[in-house]
Amino acid sequence: MGLAEDPNKAVPIAKRGLLGMEVESNGRAEGKKIVRKPYVLNEMEYEASLPEKKSNTLSRDLIDYVRYMIQNHGENYKEMARDEKNYYQDTPKQIKRKINVYKNFYPEEYKAFVASLKQEQMDVQ
């Protein structure tokens, strides 16, 4: 082989089209390309057209933490901040924000939980 003045001309590299998809140039019409595997293209277009799935959920630990705080302290966020289960030393505002996030993600579950707490309080009295 030896030395070459321009290695790109000495050993040309074949160019591929469409990121690895097999494409043939149609001899009759210049510039038009025929896709040899259309099922791949159709499958990719179908996946791209699907709506984006939102999987925003809260962790089980956060749900348990919020329920514990509400059950023991009600709406008193200062008491919640001083609770021994407040491992991350959240401030009253941070705890309130976490409770509001829980309310927004699980409104029915929150209403049922609060109703059960009120029912327990009425049974005690």
N, CA, C and O atoms as a GROMACS GRO file, in nm:
protein
  500
    1MET      N    1   0.084  -0.117   0.000
    1MET     CA    2   0.000   0.000   0.000
    1MET      C    3   0.088   0.124   0.000
    1MET      O    4   0.084   0.201  -0.095
    2GLY      N    5   0.167   0.144   0.102
    2GLY     CA    6   0.261   0.255   0.104
    2GLY      C    7   0.200   0.383   0.153
    2GLY      O    8   0.089   0.385   0.206
    3LEU      N    9   0.273   0.489   0.134
    3LEU     CA   10   0.226   0.620   0.175
    3LEU      C   11   0.138   0.681   0.067
    3LEU      O   12   0.158   0.657  -0.052
    4ALA      N   13   0.039   0.761   0.110
    4ALA     CA   14  -0.049   0.829   0.014
    4ALA      C   15  -0.052   0.976   0.050
    4ALA      O   16  -0.048   1.013   0.167
    5GLU      N   17  -0.060   1.058  -0.053
    5GLU     CA   18  -0.066   1.203  -0.030
    5GLU      C   19  -0.196   1.240   0.038
    5GLU      O   20  -0.197   1.320   0.132
    6ASP      N   21  -0.307   1.184  -0.008
    6ASP     CA   22  -0.438   1.209   0.051
    6ASP      C   23  -0.502   1.075   0.084
    6ASP      O   24  -0.551   1.007  -0.007
    7PRO      N   25  -0.503   1.033   0.211
    7PRO     CA   26  -0.557   0.901   0.244
    7PRO      C   27  -0.706   0.888   0.214
    7PRO      O   28  -0.755   0.777   0.192
    8ASN      N   29  -0.778   0.998   0.214
    8ASN     CA   30  -0.922   0.991   0.184
    8ASN      C   31  -0.946   0.952   0.039
    8ASN      O   32  -1.046   0.886   0.009
    9LYS      N   33  -0.859   0.991  -0.050
    9LYS     CA   34  -0.874   0.954  -0.191
    9LYS      C   35  -0.819   0.816  -0.217
    9LYS      O   36  -0.869   0.745  -0.304
   10ALA      N   37  -0.716   0.776  -0.143
   10ALA     CA   38  -0.654   0.646  -0.164
   10ALA      C   39  -0.747   0.532  -0.122
   10ALA      O   40  -0.759   0.432  -0.193
   11VAL      N   41  -0.813   0.548  -0.008
   11VAL     CA   42  -0.906   0.447   0.040
   11VAL      C   43  -1.039   0.516   0.067
   11VAL      O   44  -1.062   0.563   0.178
   12PRO      N   45  -1.128   0.523  -0.034
   12PRO     CA   46  -1.256   0.591  -0.012
   12PRO      C   47  -1.348   0.512   0.080
   12PRO      O   48  -1.347   0.388   0.079
   13ILE      N   49  -1.427   0.586   0.159
   13ILE     CA   50  -1.523   0.524   0.252
   13ILE      C   51  -1.661   0.538   0.191
   13ILE      O   52  -1.703   0.647   0.153
   14ALA      N   53  -1.732   0.425   0.182
   14ALA     CA   54  -1.868   0.426   0.127
   14ALA      C   55  -1.961   0.499   0.224
   14ALA      O   56  -1.960   0.472   0.344
   15LYS      N   57  -2.042   0.589   0.172
   15LYS     CA   58  -2.137   0.664   0.254
   15LYS      C   59  -2.266   0.585   0.268
   15LYS      O   60  -2.314   0.524   0.173
   16ARG      N   61  -2.322   0.588   0.389
   16ARG     CA   62  -2.448   0.519   0.415
   16ARG      C   63  -2.558   0.622   0.424
   16ARG      O   64  -2.534   0.736   0.462
   17GLY      N   65  -2.678   0.583   0.388
   17GLY     CA   66  -2.791   0.676   0.392
   17GLY      C   67  -2.888   0.646   0.504
   17GLY      O   68  -2.905   0.530   0.542
   18LEU      N   69  -2.949   0.746   0.557
   18LEU     CA   70  -3.053   0.738   0.660
   18LEU      C   71  -3.012   0.654   0.782
   18LEU      O   72  -3.089   0.570   0.828
   19LEU      N   73  -2.896   0.678   0.831
   19LEU     CA   74  -2.850   0.617   0.956
   19LEU      C   75  -2.865   0.465   0.956
   19LEU      O   76  -2.920   0.407   1.050
   20GLY      N   77  -2.815   0.401   0.853
   20GLY     CA   78  -2.812   0.256   0.852
   20GLY      C   79  -2.931   0.191   0.785
   20GLY      O   80  -2.930   0.069   0.767
   21MET      N   81  -3.034   0.263   0.748
   21MET     CA   82  -3.146   0.202   0.677
   21MET      C   83  -3.102   0.172   0.535
   21MET      O   84  -3.030   0.250   0.473
   22GLU      N   85  -3.146   0.060   0.484
   22GLU     CA   86  -3.109   0.024   0.348
   22GLU      C   87  -3.194   0.106   0.252
   22GLU      O   88  -3.317   0.100   0.255
   23VAL      N   89  -3.128   0.180   0.166
   23VAL     CA   90  -3.196   0.268   0.072
   23VAL      C   91  -3.138   0.244  -0.066
   23VAL      O   92  -3.016   0.235  -0.083
   24GLU      N   93  -3.225   0.234  -0.163
   24GLU     CA   94  -3.180   0.217  -0.302
   24GLU      C   95  -3.218   0.341  -0.380
   24GLU      O   96  -3.326   0.398  -0.362
   25SER      N   97  -3.129   0.382  -0.467
   25SER     CA   98  -3.162   0.493  -0.556
   25SER      C   99  -3.238   0.437  -0.674
   25SER      O  100  -3.197   0.338  -0.735
   26ASN      N  101  -3.348   0.499  -0.706
   26ASN     CA  102  -3.429   0.456  -0.819
   26ASN      C  103  -3.360   0.505  -0.946
   26ASN      O  104  -3.327   0.623  -0.957
   27GLY      N  105  -3.338   0.415  -1.040
   27GLY     CA  106  -3.267   0.450  -1.163
   27GLY      C  107  -3.344   0.548  -1.250
   27GLY      O  108  -3.282   0.626  -1.322
   28ARG      N  109  -3.476   0.546  -1.246
   28ARG     CA  110  -3.557   0.632  -1.333
   28ARG      C  111  -3.558   0.777  -1.285
   28ARG      O  112  -3.535   0.868  -1.364
   29ALA      N  113  -3.585   0.798  -1.159
   29ALA     CA  114  -3.597   0.935  -1.108
   29ALA      C  115  -3.480   0.964  -1.016
   29ALA      O  116  -3.458   0.894  -0.917
   30GLU      N  117  -3.406   1.067  -1.048
   30GLU     CA  118  -3.291   1.101  -0.967
   30GLU      C  119  -3.337   1.174  -0.840
   30GLU      O  120  -3.435   1.249  -0.843
   31GLY      N  121  -3.269   1.151  -0.732
   31GLY     CA  122  -3.302   1.219  -0.606
   31GLY      C  123  -3.404   1.145  -0.522
   31GLY      O  124  -3.408   1.166  -0.401
   32LYS      N  125  -3.487   1.059  -0.580
   32LYS     CA  126  -3.586   0.982  -0.503
   32LYS      C  127  -3.522   0.854  -0.453
   32LYS      O  128  -3.446   0.789  -0.525
   33LYS      N  129  -3.554   0.818  -0.333
   33LYS     CA  130  -3.500   0.697  -0.274
   33LYS      C  131  -3.613   0.605  -0.232
   33LYS      O  132  -3.717   0.651  -0.184
   34ILE      N  133  -3.592   0.477  -0.249
   34ILE     CA  134  -3.691   0.377  -0.211
   34ILE      C  135  -3.642   0.311  -0.082
   34ILE      O  136  -3.528   0.266  -0.074
   35VAL      N  137  -3.728   0.307   0.017
   35VAL     CA  138  -3.694   0.244   0.144
   35VAL      C  139  -3.720   0.096   0.131
   35VAL      O  140  -3.830   0.053   0.096
   36ARG      N  141  -3.615   0.016   0.160
   36ARG     CA  142  -3.626  -0.128   0.144
   36ARG      C  143  -3.700  -0.192   0.262
   36ARG      O  144  -3.761  -0.298   0.245
   37LYS      N  145  -3.695  -0.130   0.380
   37LYS     CA  146  -3.762  -0.186   0.498
   37LYS      C  147  -3.862  -0.083   0.553
   37LYS      O  148  -3.831  -0.015   0.651
   38PRO      N  149  -3.979  -0.069   0.492
   38PRO     CA  150  -4.074   0.034   0.537
   38PRO      C  151  -4.136   0.004   0.674
   38PRO      O  152  -4.182   0.096   0.741
   39TYR      N  153  -4.138  -0.123   0.714
   39TYR     CA  154  -4.200  -0.155   0.844
   39TYR      C  155  -4.123  -0.089   0.960
   39TYR      O  156  -4.183  -0.053   1.061
   40VAL      N  157  -3.993  -0.073   0.944
   40VAL     CA  158  -3.914  -0.007   1.049
   40VAL      C  159  -3.954   0.140   1.057
   40VAL      O  160  -3.974   0.194   1.166
   41LEU      N  161  -3.964   0.202   0.941
   41LEU     CA  162  -4.003   0.344   0.936
   41LEU      C  163  -4.145   0.363   0.991
   41LEU      O  164  -4.170   0.457   1.066
   42ASN      N  165  -4.238   0.275   0.952
   42ASN     CA  166  -4.375   0.286   1.001
   42ASN      C  167  -4.383   0.266   1.153
   42ASN      O  168  -4.458   0.335   1.222
   43GLU      N  169  -4.304   0.173   1.204
   43GLU     CA  170  -4.304   0.148   1.349
   43GLU      C  171  -4.249   0.268   1.425
   43GLU      O  172  -4.302   0.304   1.531
   44MET      N  173  -4.144   0.330   1.373
   44MET     CA  174  -4.087   0.448   1.439
   44MET      C  175  -4.184   0.566   1.436
   44MET      O  176  -4.196   0.639   1.534
   45GLU      N  177  -4.253   0.584   1.323
   45GLU     CA  178  -4.352   0.692   1.314
   45GLU      C  179  -4.468   0.668   1.409
   45GLU      O  180  -4.519   0.763   1.469
   46TYR      N  181  -4.510   0.542   1.424
   46TYR     CA  182  -4.619   0.510   1.515
   46TYR      C  183  -4.578   0.541   1.660
   46TYR      O  184  -4.655   0.601   1.735
   47GLU      N  185  -4.457   0.500   1.699
   47GLU     CA  186  -4.409   0.526   1.834
   47GLU      C  187  -4.396   0.676   1.861
   47GLU      O  188  -4.421   0.722   1.972
   48ALA      N  189  -4.355   0.750   1.759
   48ALA     CA  190  -4.340   0.895   1.776
   48ALA      C  191  -4.476   0.963   1.789
   48ALA      O  192  -4.486   1.068   1.852
   49SER      N  193  -4.579   0.906   1.729
   49SER     CA  194  -4.711   0.968   1.733
   49SER      C  195  -4.787   0.939   1.862
   49SER      O  196  -4.887   1.005   1.890
   50LEU      N  197  -4.742   0.842   1.941
   50LEU     CA  198  -4.810   0.810   2.067
   50LEU      C  199  -4.797   0.926   2.165
   50LEU      O  200  -4.693   0.993   2.167
   51PRO      N  201  -4.900   0.951   2.245
   51PRO     CA  202  -4.889   1.058   2.345
   51PRO      C  203  -4.787   1.019   2.452
   51PRO      O  204  -4.768   0.902   2.482
   52GLU      N  205  -4.724   1.119   2.507
   52GLU     CA  206  -4.622   1.096   2.608
   52GLU      C  207  -4.688   1.048   2.737
   52GLU      O  208  -4.782   1.110   2.786
   53LYS      N  209  -4.638   0.940   2.789
   53LYS     CA  210  -4.695   0.883   2.911
   53LYS      C  211  -4.635   0.954   3.032
   53LYS      O  212  -4.513   0.957   3.048
   54LYS      N  213  -4.720   1.009   3.115
   54LYS     CA  214  -4.673   1.075   3.236
   54LYS      C  215  -4.682   0.977   3.351
   54LYS      O  216  -4.789   0.928   3.387
   55SER      N  217  -4.569   0.951   3.408
   55SER     CA  218  -4.566   0.855   3.519
   55SER      C  219  -4.519   0.926   3.646
   55SER      O  220  -4.433   0.875   3.718
   56ASN      N  221  -4.575   1.041   3.670
   56ASN     CA  222  -4.538   1.116   3.790
   56ASN      C  223  -4.614   1.059   3.910
   56ASN      O  224  -4.735   1.075   3.921
   57THR      N  225  -4.542   0.996   3.994
   57THR     CA  226  -4.602   0.944   4.117
   57THR      C  227  -4.510   0.980   4.233
   57THR      O  228  -4.394   1.017   4.214
   58LEU      N  229  -4.562   0.970   4.350
   58LEU     CA  230  -4.484   0.998   4.470
   58LEU      C  231  -4.430   0.868   4.526
   58LEU      O  232  -4.491   0.762   4.509
   59SER      N  233  -4.318   0.876   4.593
   59SER     CA  234  -4.260   0.757   4.653
   59SER      C  235  -4.346   0.712   4.771
   59SER      O  236  -4.417   0.790   4.833
   60ARG      N  237  -4.337   0.585   4.799
   60ARG     CA  238  -4.414   0.528   4.910
   60ARG      C  239  -4.369   0.591   5.042
   60ARG      O  240  -4.451   0.612   5.132
   61ASP      N  241  -4.240   0.620   5.054
   61ASP     CA  242  -4.189   0.681   5.177
   61ASP      C  243  -4.250   0.819   5.200
   61ASP      O  244  -4.289   0.852   5.312
   62LEU      N  245  -4.260   0.899   5.093
   62LEU     CA  246  -4.316   1.033   5.107
   62LEU      C  247  -4.464   1.026   5.143
   62LEU      O  248  -4.512   1.105   5.224
   63ILE      N  249  -4.537   0.932   5.085
   63ILE     CA  250  -4.679   0.917   5.116
   63ILE      C  251  -4.696   0.879   5.264
   63ILE      O  252  -4.781   0.935   5.333
   64ASP      N  253  -4.616   0.783   5.310
   64ASP     CA  254  -4.624   0.741   5.451
   64ASP      C  255  -4.588   0.857   5.544
   64ASP      O  256  -4.651   0.875   5.648
   65TYR      N  257  -4.486   0.933   5.506
   65TYR     CA  258  -4.442   1.048   5.587
   65TYR      C  259  -4.553   1.151   5.600
   65TYR      O  260  -4.582   1.199   5.710
   66VAL      N  261  -4.615   1.186   5.488
   66VAL     CA  262  -4.722   1.287   5.489
   66VAL      C  263  -4.841   1.239   5.570
   66VAL      O  264  -4.898   1.314   5.649
   67ARG      N  265  -4.878   1.112   5.551
   67ARG     CA  266  -4.993   1.060   5.625
   67ARG      C  267  -4.965   1.056   5.776
   67ARG      O  268  -5.054   1.086   5.856
   68TYR      N  269  -4.844   1.020   5.813
   68TYR     CA  270  -4.806   1.019   5.955
   68TYR      C  271  -4.817   1.159   6.014
   68TYR      O  272  -4.873   1.178   6.122
   69MET      N  273  -4.763   1.257   5.942
   69MET     CA  274  -4.764   1.395   5.992
   69MET      C  275  -4.906   1.448   6.007
   69MET      O  276  -4.940   1.511   6.108
   70ILE      N  277  -4.990   1.422   5.908
   70ILE     CA  278  -5.129   1.470   5.915
   70ILE      C  279  -5.203   1.398   6.027
   70ILE      O  280  -5.282   1.460   6.099
   71GLN      N  281  -5.178   1.270   6.042
   71GLN     CA  282  -5.249   1.192   6.143
   71GLN      C  283  -5.212   1.238   6.284
   71GLN      O  284  -5.298   1.243   6.371
   72ASN      N  285  -5.086   1.272   6.307
   72ASN     CA  286  -5.042   1.308   6.442
   72ASN      C  287  -5.052   1.457   6.473
   72ASN      O  288  -5.066   1.495   6.589
   73HIS      N  289  -5.044   1.543   6.371
   73HIS     CA  290  -5.036   1.686   6.397
   73HIS      C  291  -5.144   1.769   6.327
   73HIS      O  292  -5.153   1.890   6.349
   74GLY      N  293  -5.224   1.708   6.244
   74GLY     CA  294  -5.329   1.782   6.175
   74GLY      C  295  -5.270   1.885   6.080
   74GLY      O  296  -5.197   1.850   5.988
   75GLU      N  297  -5.302   2.013   6.102
   75GLU     CA  298  -5.253   2.121   6.016
   75GLU      C  299  -5.146   2.206   6.084
   75GLU      O  300  -5.113   2.313   6.035
   76ASN      N  301  -5.091   2.160   6.194
   76ASN     CA  302  -4.990   2.236   6.267
   76ASN      C  303  -4.851   2.202   6.212
   76ASN      O  304  -4.790   2.102   6.251
   77TYR      N  305  -4.801   2.286   6.122
   77TYR     CA  306  -4.676   2.258   6.052
   77TYR      C  307  -4.554   2.280   6.142
   77TYR      O  308  -4.450   2.217   6.121
   78LYS      N  309  -4.565   2.366   6.241
   78LYS     CA  310  -4.453   2.389   6.332
   78LYS      C  311  -4.427   2.264   6.417
   78LYS      O  312  -4.312   2.227   6.442
   79GLU      N  313  -4.535   2.200   6.461
   79GLU     CA  314  -4.520   2.074   6.536
   79GLU      C  315  -4.460   1.967   6.446
   79GLU      O  316  -4.376   1.888   6.490
   80MET      N  317  -4.504   1.964   6.320
   80MET     CA  318  -4.451   1.865   6.226
   80MET      C  319  -4.300   1.882   6.208
   80MET      O  320  -4.227   1.784   6.200
   81ALA      N  321  -4.254   2.009   6.203
   81ALA     CA  322  -4.112   2.035   6.185
   81ALA      C  323  -4.031   1.988   6.305
   81ALA      O  324  -3.914   1.954   6.290
   82ARG      N  325  -4.091   1.985   6.422
   82ARG     CA  326  -4.021   1.942   6.544
   82ARG      C  327  -4.037   1.793   6.573
   82ARG      O  328  -3.979   1.741   6.668
   83ASP      N  329  -4.116   1.725   6.492
   83ASP     CA  330  -4.141   1.583   6.514
   83ASP      C  331  -4.012   1.502   6.495
   83ASP      O  332  -3.928   1.538   6.413
   84GLU      N  333  -3.999   1.393   6.571
   84GLU     CA  334  -3.878   1.310   6.560
   84GLU      C  335  -3.872   1.232   6.429
   84GLU      O  336  -3.764   1.188   6.389
   85LYS      N  337  -3.984   1.214   6.362
   85LYS     CA  338  -3.986   1.144   6.234
   85LYS      C  339  -3.947   1.236   6.118
   85LYS      O  340  -3.939   1.192   6.003
   86ASN      N  341  -3.923   1.362   6.147
   86ASN     CA  342  -3.880   1.457   6.045
   86ASN      C  343  -3.730   1.439   6.024
   86ASN      O  344  -3.649   1.522   6.067
   87TYR      N  345  -3.693   1.328   5.959
   87TYR     CA  346  -3.552   1.290   5.944
   87TYR      C  347  -3.473   1.391   5.863
   87TYR      O  348  -3.355   1.415   5.892
   88TYR      N  349  -3.535   1.449   5.762
   88TYR     CA  350  -3.463   1.541   5.673
   88TYR      C  351  -3.464   1.684   5.724
   88TYR      O  352  -3.417   1.775   5.656
   89GLN      N  353  -3.516   1.705   5.843
   89GLN     CA  354  -3.523   1.836   5.907
   89GLN      C  355  -3.588   1.940   5.816
   89GLN      O  356  -3.536   2.050   5.795
   90ASP      N  357  -3.703   1.901   5.762
   90ASP     CA  358  -3.779   1.993   5.677
   90ASP      C  359  -3.833   2.107   5.760
   90ASP      O  360  -3.868   2.090   5.877
   91THR      N  361  -3.839   2.224   5.698
   91THR     CA  362  -3.899   2.340   5.764
   91THR      C  363  -4.051   2.329   5.752
   91THR      O  364  -4.100   2.248   5.673
   92PRO      N  365  -4.126   2.408   5.829
   92PRO     CA  366  -4.272   2.403   5.816
   92PRO      C  367  -4.320   2.429   5.673
   92PRO      O  368  -4.416   2.366   5.628
   93LYS      N  369  -4.254   2.521   5.602
   93LYS     CA  370  -4.294   2.548   5.463
   93LYS      C  371  -4.269   2.428   5.373
   93LYS      O  372  -4.351   2.397   5.286
   94GLN      N  373  -4.157   2.361   5.392
   94GLN     CA  374  -4.126   2.244   5.310
   94GLN      C  375  -4.227   2.132   5.336
   94GLN      O  376  -4.269   2.063   5.242
   95ILE      N  377  -4.265   2.114   5.461
   95ILE     CA  378  -4.364   2.011   5.494
   95ILE      C  379  -4.498   2.046   5.433
   95ILE      O  380  -4.567   1.960   5.378
   96LYS      N  381  -4.536   2.173   5.441
   96LYS     CA  382  -4.662   2.217   5.382
   96LYS      C  383  -4.662   2.193   5.231
   96LYS      O  384  -4.763   2.151   5.175
   97ARG      N  385  -4.549   2.218   5.166
   97ARG     CA  386  -4.538   2.197   5.022
   97ARG      C  387  -4.551   2.049   4.988
   97ARG      O  388  -4.616   2.013   4.890
   98LYS      N  389  -4.490   1.963   5.069
   98LYS     CA  390  -4.501   1.819   5.046
   98LYS      C  391  -4.645   1.771   5.063
   98LYS      O  392  -4.692   1.686   4.987
   99ILE      N  393  -4.713   1.825   5.162
   99ILE     CA  394  -4.853   1.787   5.182
   99ILE      C  395  -4.938   1.835   5.066
   99ILE      O  396  -5.028   1.762   5.021
  100ASN      N  397  -4.912   1.955   5.015
  100ASN     CA  398  -4.986   2.006   4.900
  100ASN      C  399  -4.960   1.922   4.775
  100ASN      O  400  -5.051   1.901   4.695
  101VAL      N  401  -4.838   1.875   4.757
  101VAL     CA  402  -4.807   1.787   4.644
  101VAL      C  403  -4.886   1.658   4.657
  101VAL      O  404  -4.941   1.608   4.558
  102TYR      N  405  -4.892   1.605   4.778
  102TYR     CA  406  -4.971   1.483   4.802
  102TYR      C  407  -5.119   1.507   4.772
  102TYR      O  408  -5.185   1.422   4.712
  103LYS      N  409  -5.170   1.622   4.813
  103LYS     CA  410  -5.310   1.656   4.786
  103LYS      C  411  -5.337   1.664   4.637
  103LYS      O  412  -5.442   1.619   4.590
  104ASN      N  413  -5.243   1.720   4.561
  104ASN     CA  414  -5.262   1.735   4.416
  104ASN      C  415  -5.251   1.603   4.342
  104ASN      O  416  -5.324   1.581   4.246
  105PHE      N  417  -5.162   1.514   4.386
  105PHE     CA  418  -5.145   1.386   4.317
  105PHE      C  419  -5.256   1.287   4.349
  105PHE      O  420  -5.301   1.214   4.261
  106TYR      N  421  -5.300   1.285   4.474
  106TYR     CA  422  -5.400   1.187   4.518
  106TYR      C  423  -5.515   1.259   4.591
  106TYR      O  424  -5.528   1.243   4.712
  107PRO      N  425  -5.598   1.336   4.519
  107PRO     CA  426  -5.703   1.411   4.589
  107PRO      C  427  -5.809   1.322   4.654
  107PRO      O  428  -5.854   1.351   4.765
  108GLU      N  429  -5.850   1.214   4.586
  108GLU     CA  430  -5.952   1.127   4.644
  108GLU      C  431  -5.899   1.055   4.768
  108GLU      O  432  -5.968   1.043   4.869
  109GLU      N  433  -5.775   1.006   4.757
  109GLU     CA  434  -5.715   0.935   4.869
  109GLU      C  435  -5.698   1.029   4.989
  109GLU      O  436  -5.719   0.988   5.103
  110TYR      N  437  -5.662   1.154   4.963
  110TYR     CA  438  -5.645   1.251   5.071
  110TYR      C  439  -5.779   1.280   5.140
  110TYR      O  440  -5.787   1.284   5.262
  111LYS      N  441  -5.884   1.299   5.059
  111LYS     CA  442  -6.016   1.327   5.117
  111LYS      C  443  -6.064   1.209   5.202
  111LYS      O  444  -6.119   1.228   5.310
  112ALA      N  445  -6.042   1.087   5.152
  112ALA     CA  446  -6.083   0.969   5.229
  112ALA      C  447  -6.002   0.958   5.358
  112ALA      O  448  -6.056   0.919   5.462
  113PHE      N  449  -5.875   0.990   5.352
  113PHE     CA  450  -5.789   0.983   5.471
  113PHE      C  451  -5.833   1.084   5.576
  113PHE      O  452  -5.843   1.051   5.694
  114VAL      N  453  -5.860   1.208   5.534
  114VAL     CA  454  -5.904   1.312   5.627
  114VAL      C  455  -6.040   1.276   5.686
  114VAL      O  456  -6.065   1.298   5.805
  115ALA      N  457  -6.129   1.221   5.602
  115ALA     CA  458  -6.261   1.181   5.652
  115ALA      C  459  -6.248   1.070   5.756
  115ALA      O  460  -6.320   1.070   5.857
  116SER      N  461  -6.158   0.976   5.733
  116SER     CA  462  -6.139   0.868   5.831
  116SER      C  463  -6.081   0.923   5.962
  116SER      O  464  -6.114   0.873   6.070
  117LEU      N  465  -5.995   1.024   5.953
  117LEU     CA  466  -5.941   1.085   6.074
  117LEU      C  467  -6.051   1.156   6.153
  117LEU      O  468  -6.056   1.147   6.276
  118LYS      N  469  -6.138   1.226   6.082
  118LYS     CA  470  -6.249   1.294   6.150
  118LYS      C  471  -6.342   1.194   6.216
  118LYS      O  472  -6.392   1.217   6.326
  119GLN      N  473  -6.364   1.082   6.148
  119GLN     CA  474  -6.450   0.976   6.202
  119GLN      C  475  -6.386   0.918   6.330
  119GLN      O  476  -6.457   0.892   6.428
  120GLU      N  477  -6.256   0.898   6.329
  120GLU     CA  478  -6.187   0.846   6.448
  120GLU      C  479  -6.197   0.944   6.564
  120GLU      O  480  -6.216   0.903   6.679
  121GLN      N  481  -6.184   1.072   6.535
  121GLN     CA  482  -6.192   1.173   6.640
  121GLN      C  483  -6.332   1.178   6.701
  121GLN      O  484  -6.347   1.197   6.822
  122MET      N  485  -6.434   1.160   6.617
  122MET     CA  486  -6.572   1.160   6.667
  122MET      C  487  -6.599   1.037   6.751
  122MET      O  488  -6.674   1.043   6.849
  123ASP      N  489  -6.539   0.922   6.713
  123ASP     CA  490  -6.558   0.799   6.791
  123ASP      C  491  -6.492   0.810   6.928
  123ASP      O  492  -6.544   0.756   7.026
  124VAL      N  493  -6.380   0.877   6.935
  124VAL     CA  494  -6.307   0.893   7.062
  124VAL      C  495  -6.387   0.979   7.158
  124VAL      O  496  -6.394   0.949   7.277
  125GLN      N  497  -6.447   1.085   7.108
  125GLN     CA  498  -6.523   1.176   7.193
  125GLN      C  499  -6.654   1.112   7.226
  125GLN      O  500  -6.735   1.172   7.297
   0.00000   0.00000   0.00000
